[in-house]
Amino acid sequence: MFYLLGSNFGFKSDLAINKALFSVLILLYPLVDLLRVFIIRIKNGNSPFKPDQNHIHHFLINKKYSQIKYLFIIEIIFTIISIT
């Protein structure tokens, strides 16, 4: 994210981006993951507030990816989603 910001933590002048859209995109991963997990829990007959291991990052950890690898994978996926 720092490549989008200038030295004063404002958007670089040569980068045209809708600030409201950028704010939504930052929240896209947690919101999509939250909704996905809530739907899975309700579908299985559990409370949506009961903890489990259905989050995307838990799936990647169980696949034996390191923290850096799964963060990179999540970042790539949601960057592609946000571009389209």
C-alpha positions, 0 to 999 in steps of 0.5 A: 500500500505504501507504493500508492502513497507519497511521503506525506501519506497522501495519494501521489499526484500522478495516481488517479484513484477514487478514495471511496473505492480505495477504502472499500477495497481495503475492507473487501477481504475481511468482509468477504471472508466474514460473510462467507464464514457466516454463511457456512456456519448457518448452513451447517446449523451452527451459530454464526458467532461460534468460532471455527477454522473456516476462514481463508487464512486457516485453509492456507495455514492447513495447507502448510503455507508460511505466513508470508506465502499465504499473505501474498496469495490473499493479496494477489487474489484480492488485487485481481478482484479489485482490478476487474 
